[in-house]
Amino acid sequence: MMWRLGVAGSPIEHSLSPVLHEAGLAMAGLTGSSRRYEMTHDDAPRIRDVMDGFDALSVTMPLKGLVGEYCDELDEVAERTESVNTLWWAGGRLHGASTDGGGFIDALAAQFGFDPSGAHVVVLGAGGAARAVIDALVFAGVSSVVVHGRTAANVEAITARHANVFDFTLTLRPVDLIVNTVPMSGRITEAAVLQGVGAHTIAYDIVYEPRMTPWRALHRHHGCPSANGLGMLAYQAARQMTLWWGVPMDGARLLETLT
């Protein structure tokens, strides 16, 4: 079988998913190819027609919160987070899943040896990526998550889902992990780190272009160990391809193809 893979979203020209897909095909001993497919917010209702040209598809912004309603089956994480980043056909049915949060936890463990159990976390942003990250952190056993988001309704929706997730009015404890999920286009220039952030704090920026964002550079200047989003990208892709092919995939080997 020649696997027809791809990634859909907008803008899409920068996406590294095809690189990961084709590396994964080789690792799994499979054949096929992957391509980028431009889809905007308004294109989401066409997703089943688009999927006629693919066997499996990665989904990125702005589609993650939109395509789930067109799937025949969703996994538990996609249902909880109302976010889908993985689509594939099986038995003539369109399946949707979310591997972003699990990939983030895998990357933290691999890159920092970080165990979220009992940790105090700050998440910047309240969009689809934040929902996936927060959901995974909660199920990994964090003590608390404080959410800083510009849209009050989005923050409220996230905090209402989990008893240990709070808005920014919570008095900050020493922060073990701070995660920036805000798109580059929505960021402001920061001159200082948040209260509770210090040299012990892991600063994780899920953006990978540019590799060193001003936000990440600021936290490195304050002594924080840090990473960009390449690790999360590779490890969530490993989970995707395991779903597609039923073959365990090595996220560390996939990450090597990007660095």
N, C-alpha and C positions, 0 to 999 in steps of 0.2 A: 504494500500500500504506500502510495505517495501522500504523505501528510500535507494538507493545505493549512498552514498556520498564519496568524497575523496579529496585529495590534490595531485597535480602532480608538480614535479620539481626535481632539483638536486643541492646540496644534500638535501634529504628530511627527513632523519631519525629524525631530531630534531623538525620537524614541530608540532605545537600545534593545528593546524586546526582541526584534528579529535576530540580533546577534546571539542572544541567549537561547532563543528557540532553536536556531540552527546548531549551536553547540550542544544543546540537549538532545537533539535528534542523533547527532553523532555519538554521544555518550550512551544512548539507549540502543544503538545499533539499528536505527530506523532511517528512512529516507523521506525527503520532503523539502519544503522551503517555507519561508515566512516573509510577509510584506506588511508595509504600513498602509493603513486605510483611513483617510480623512473622514471623520463624522462629527458634525456639530450637535449641539443640544437639540435642535429641531429635527435632526435625522434619527433620533432614538426610536421612533415608532417603526422604522424600516429594518430594525435589527434582524428579524427573522429572515427577511429577504436577503440581507447582506450575508447572513450565515449560510445561505445556500452555496456561497462560494468558498466556504471554509469548513474544515473539520473541527477546528478549535480556534479560539480567539482570546487574546488578552484585551481587556477594556480599561481605558484610562479616562481622565477628565475630558469633557464634562459628562460622561455617560454613566459613571459608576452608580449613581443614584437613580438612574432612569430605566435601564434595560431589564431590571429584575421582573417587572410586571409582564414582560413578554416571554418569560421562561416557563417551561412546563414544570420544572422542579428547581427548588433552591435548597442549598445546604443551610444548616442551623445558623451559621455565622452571617451569611448573607441576609437571612430573614431578620436576625436581631439588629444588624447594623443598617439594614436597608441600603446595602451597597454590594455591587457585583463587579469583580474585576476579572472573572474567568468564565468563559462560555465554551461548551462543547456539545456535540451531538452524541447520543447513545441510545440505541434502540428506537431511533426515529423521534426522540424527544430532546428538547433543548434544555440543557442543565446549566445552572448558574451557581457560582460559588464566590466566596471572598477569601483570598489567601494573603491579603496585605498584612493583617494583624499577626497571623501566625508567622509570616516571613519576617516581620519586625522583631518578634521575640527570638526567633532563630538567629537573626543577625546579631542581636545584643549578646546572646550567649556565645556565639562564635568569635565575635570581634573584641568583646570585653570580658567574657566570662561572667556576665551580669545575670544574677538571679533576681527577678522582680519581687519575689516573696517579701512582704513587709516593707517594700520601698515606698518612699514619698516622691511623687512625680508631678511635674508641671507640663501641660500640653498647650502649646500655642496654636490657635486655630480651632474652628468648630465645624469644619466641613466633613466630607465623606472620608478623607484620609484620617482625620482626627477620630471619627467614630470607630473606624477599624482598629486604630492603634489603642484607643482607650478600652474598647471591648476586650482586646487581647490582654492588655495589662491587668484588667480586673479579673479575668479568668485565670491569669497567672499568679494571682494572690497578692497584688500590691496593697499597701495599707491605705493610700489615698492618692487621688488624682485631682489636681486643680486645673481648671480649664480657663484659658484666656482667649476670648473670641470677640470679634467686633459686632456680631449679630446676636443680640440677646436671646431671640427665639431659638436659635441653633444651640446656644449654650444651655438654655433651659431644657431643651429636648434631650441633650446628652446627660445632664445631671439628674434628670428624672428617671433615667433608665437604671442607675446604679446608686446604691446607698452610700458608697464611699467615693463618689465623684462630686466635686463641688465647684462653684464659680469662684472668681478671683477675690471675692470678699473674705474668703477663709484666711485666717492668719497663717502665714507660711511657716512651715517647719524647715529644718535643713533639707534641701532638695537633693535627692539621690540621682535623679534623671530629669532632664528637661528636653522636650521634643518639639521641634518646630515643624509644623505641617502647613504653614501659610505659603501659598504660591508666591513666587518672586514678585509677580506683578502687584501683590497686595501688601508688600512689606514696607515698613518705615525704617529710617536709619536710627539705630539705637546707640546710645552713648554709654550705657551701663548695663550690667547684668541684673537680674531680678534679686530681690531679697531672698536669702536662703541658698543662693547658688554660690558655690565655692570650688576650690581646686579638687574636691572629692566628687563633684557633680559631673556625670556624663552628659555631654551636649550632643544630641543627635539631630541632624538636619536631614529631613527626608528628601530635600532637593539634591540632585546630583549634577545639574548644570546651572551655574558654575560649580566646579568641584569644591572650591573654597569660597563660600558666601561671606559677606560682611558679618552676618550674625555668627557664623561658626568661627570666623577669625577673632571676633570680639571675645568669645568664650575661651578660645585657645590662649589668648593674651592673658586671661585671668587664671590660666593653669588647668582648665577643664580638659580631660580627655574627650576627643570628639570624633565624629564620623559624618560623612555625607550619605546620601541615599542609595549609593551603589550596592551596599550590603543588603539592605532591605529589598531592593529590586531583584537581586540574584536569588535570595532565599525565598521570596514569594514566588518567583518563577519556578524554582525547584518544586514547590508545593503544587503549582499549577500543573506541571508536566507529570507529576506523580498521579494526579487526578485523571489526566488525559490518557495516560498509557498504562497505569497500574504498575509502574516501575519506579522503585526508590531512586531519587535524583540527589546528587551531591551539590548543595548550594555553594560550598567552598570552591569546588572546581568551576562552577559557573561564574563565580565572582572573579576568578583568575582570568577569564576571557575579557573582562571589562577593565582590568587594571594593569 
